[in-house]
Amino acid sequence: MKYGVAIDLGTSGYRAQKIDLDTGEIKRTVITLRNPLPGANVMDHMDFAIHYGQDLSHELSVNAVKNLFKTLGVEKEELERLSVCGNPIQLSIFQGISIEDLAYAGERKKQKFNIQEQNRSARIVSSKEISGFEDFNFELRVPPAIKHEVGADALALIIKSGMLESDEISIATDYGTNAEMALKVKDTIYTGSAAAGPALEGQQIKQGKLASPFTISDFDFEDGSLRNYVLNEEMKTVLGDLVDPITGEVIKEGQIEARGITGTGVIALIEKALEHGLAVLPNIETPDRTIHLQNNIRFSEKDMHEAGKAIGAIRAGHITLCAVAGIQMKDIATAYMAGAAGTYMDASKAQK
């Protein structure tokens, strides 16, 4: 049996799928709970690579991918094709391509340090051309990046969404640690990116965590009480506790405990809080300025303000693209979401 593996080299973690190349069937999905490089954002990873060695960074990335092969259950002789995507920095580190031209934006700085622009076009190469994979025999496929701002993952979203085949005005956003976005107006695509994920998933939200088992990922109201939905060990949504959002009292126990809240949970909670009068932007309107979730997890007014910064960054990116394109936000007919957060996001709650 011959298999292919598709991997998104994400800033917050790697996501891999084992695929039957004959049928196209996805046989298994595996994720890591963090990037193999130290740090929680792309600037941290770039800084580590520049100061501690790009060879070391490449080795860490390759070893993480090899561990994914083992967890997926793909034997060396079974692996025929590996397709990877990610932002330009993650893709460059994995392939062993220098990232110095990405680290320094100014042309004078590049000239001073004799930094050469690297070729990041699409490529299909043998695994033997990538350091660390010499004893493998698979074909590596790498889509191109679009300048510094938009990586191969966002390009894949643009293509797979079908927006290129449509005449309507549309926008695609890859909601990850870095929100990459593309606005299509007539025959022109405007691209950009904004900081988003970390503020929603642990760096700024006190009890926030990356999407992982036992984290709250969604909410609904039932007769005035707040229903929590929690990810289980298989990353599937399970019924959590029904609680009083003002006091934290458990009205009805759910099927699973929770240890934190994800970025998708933050978006869903804010949407429900606004709908049911628990919040009037930018503040929380409960007596203690806190929304109480299950297992004594709390969402404070400070958390609300920090989430607002991330949401505002994404919103500013969208507005800026529209301004450059000469349109209004209301002119956008369709918005596409993907990425670590976009995949699990409730689209209607995100839109509101």
N, C-alpha and C positions, 0 to 999 in steps of 0.2 A: 504494500500500500504506500502511495506517495502523498505527502501532505505539504501544504503551504502554511506559513505562519505570518500573520499580519500584526504589527506592533505599532502602537502610538507611543512615541517616546515623550511622554508628558512631563511638564515641569513638576507637577505634584505626584507623579507616579507613572509607571509603565503599564499599559493595557495590551494584552496579547490574546489572539484567537488562533486556534488550530482549525484548519480548513481542509476538507477533502477536495483535492483538486479536480477529481473526476465529476463530482456532483455539485460542488460549491457549498456543501453543507458545513455549517459551523459546528465542530465537534466538541469544543471546550473553550471556555473563556477564563483567563487568569489576570489578576491585577496585583501590582505592588502598592503598598500603602505610602510610599514615598519615592522620590527620585534617588538613585544610588549615590549622587553627589551631595556633599554637605550643603545645607541651606534650604530655604523654603520658597525661593523665587529664582527667576532666570538670571538676575543680577548676581545673586549669591553664587550660582553655578559658574557663571562667566568669571567672576572674581577668583574662585577656587582654581579654575583651569589656568588662568593667567599667572597666578602667584605660586601654585603648587605643582604645576606641570600639566600640559595638555595630554602627554602620554599616559600619566596616571589617571586622568579623567576618562580618557578613552578606554583604558583597561577596566575601570569600574563599570562603565556603561556596557562593555562587551560581556563582562562576567555576569551582570544582571540579566542580560538577554539569554545567556547560556542557562542560567537558573530557571528562566521562564520556559525554555525548551523542556527541561526536566519536569517541571510542574505540569506542563501541558501533556506530557507523556509522548513526546516526539523523539524517536531515536535518531541518531546522527545519519544513518543510512536511509531513513524514511523522509528526511527533509529535502524537498526539491526546490522550494522557493521561499524567500523571505522578503516581505514588503514592509517598509518602515515609513512612518511620517512623523512630523513634529515641527517645532519651530526651528528656524535656521541654526540657532546655537546648539540645540539638542541633537539635530541631525549631523552637524559638523563634528561635534565631540564623538558621536558614535562612529562616524566614518574615518576619524583621524584627520580631519581637515582643520587647518589653523583657524582660530576664531578672532585673531587680532584685528582683522579688518572690520569685524562686527563690534569689537570692544571700543574702537576709537572712531568717532563719527567725523571729526574734522579732517579735511584734506591736508592741512599743514602738519598736523600731528602724524598722519600716515607717511608723509614725505620725510619728516624728521627721523622717524624710526624705520624708514624703508619698508613699510608694510604694504604688501601686495594684495590686491583684490583677489578673492578666491572664486573659483568657478563652482556654482551651486546649481547647475543645470540638472535636469533629469538624467539618471544614469542607470544602466543595467550592467552589473559586473559579476564576476565570479567571486564567491566567498573567499577564495584564496588570495584575493587582492586586498582584503581587509585584515589588518593585524589582529591576531587572536582567533581567527577563524580558518587558519591555514589547513587544519585537519578536517574541515568540513568540505562538502561538495554541493553547495546549493547556489542558486542564482539570487543575487540581491537586487531588488528594485527600489529605487529612491525617486519619488516625485520631486519636482523643483520647488524652491521657495520663491516668494515674490519680494525682492529687496529684503530689508531688515524686518519689516513690520509683519508680514504675513507668511506663515510657514506652509509646509506641504499639507498639514492637517486641515488648515482653513481652505487651501486650494481644493482638497478632496471634497470638502463640504460644498464649495461653490459648484463643482462639477456634478456631484451626486444629487444635489437638491433639484437639479433641472432648471435652475434660474436662468442659465445661459440660453435655454431654448424658448424662454417666455419673453413677451414684449412688455410685461407689466413691470412697474418699479418695485424692486424687492431688495431686502437686506439680509445678509447671512452673518451670524455671529457665532464664533467658536468660544463658548463660555468655559474657559479654563482659568488657570492662574493668571494668564494673560489673555484678555478678551480681544481676539482678532476679528475684524469685521470687514465686510465688503458690500458696497452699495452699487446696484446696477441701475443705471438710468439710460435708456435707449441702448446704444452700443458701447457705452463707457462704463468701466468698473472702477470705483473709487475705493481704496483700501486704507486701513489704519489699524491701530491697536490701542488698548487702554488697560491699565492695571485693574484687576477685578477680584480674582479668586482668593488670595490670602486674607483679605479683609473679611470675607464672608466665612472662611473655613479654618479658623484657629489662630491666625496671627493677631487679629484684633478683637474677635468675638471671644469673651472670656471662657465660655464652655463650648466653643466651636471646635469642630474636628473635620478632617477630610472625610469624604464618604467612605465608610467602613462599617463592619458589623457592629451593631448595638448603638447606632447613631440615629437620631430623629431626622427623618427626611421629608415629612409632610404633616399637614394639620387639616382638620375640619371642625366645624362647630356642630354639636348635637344638643339641642334644647338648652343652649346657653353655656354648655360645658365644652372644653377643648379636647378633641380626640387627637392623640399622638399616633403617628405611624413611624415604625422603627425598622431599619434594615437588619435582617438576620444574617447568619454566617454565610449564606449563599447570596447575599446582597439582594434579597427579595424583600418587598415591603410586607410587614406583619403588623397586625392590630396592636397598638400600644394602649396605655392607660387613658381613661377619660377623666380629666381633672378640672377643678375649678381654677381658671387662669388667674384669679385675683388672690386666692389663698393657697393654692397648691394642693388642696384636699382631693384625694382620690375618690372619684364618684364610682368608678367601676374599673377593676384591674384588667389589664390587657394580657397578651400572651408572651410579652418579652420585656426585659428591662432595657434601659437606655443609659448611655454614658456621655452623651454630648449631642450636639446638633450640627447638621451639615449645612452647607451653603444653600442647597435647595430648600432645606427646612427653614432657614432664615427668611428666604423670599416668601415662602408659603405663610409663615407666621406673621410677617408684616402685612401681607395682603389680608389675612383674616382679622388681624388686629384693627386695621383701618375699617374693614367692613362692619365689625361688631362694636366699634366705639372704644376699644381698648387703647387706641392710639390716635392722635391728631398730629400729623407731622409738624415739627420734627420730634414730638415728645410722646411718651407713654402716659396714659391718663388713668392709671390705677393708683390707689392710695400710696403705695411704696415705690411708685415709678418702675415697677417690675412686672413682667408677665411670667407666671409660674407654670412650669412644664412638669412632666413626670420625673420621678426619681430625684426630686429636689434640684432639677436643672432649671436655671433661671435665665431670662433674657431681660437685661437691664436697659435703662434709657441710654446709657453710654454705649451699649451694644447697638442700639438703634441708630445712634449718631454715626458710629463706625461703619455700619452697613450702608448708611446713606452716602458715605463717601465713595464706596465701591459702586453702588448703583448710580451715583452721580457721575462717576468716571465713565461708565458704560454709556450713560445717557449723553454725556458731553461728546463722546466719540461719535455717536449716531448723529447728533445735531451738527457737529462739525462737518461730517461727510455730506450731510444734506445741504449745508451752507455752501460748500465748495461746488456741489453739483447744481446749485441754484434751484432747489426744491424745498418744500416744507415737509416736516415729519408726517403730516396727515396725508401726503401724497403716496406714501409707501403702502403698497397693496398687500404684500406678504413678507413676513419675517421668518427666517429659518434659524433654528437653534441646534447646536451640537456641542461636543466637548464634554469634559468631566462633569460639569454642572448641567449643561444643556441636555444631556442624555436623559437625566432623571427628573428634570424640571417639569412641573405642571405648567403647560404652555399658557393657559388662561390666567393663572395666578401671576406668572411672570409678566404677561402683557399688562395687567392692571398695575 
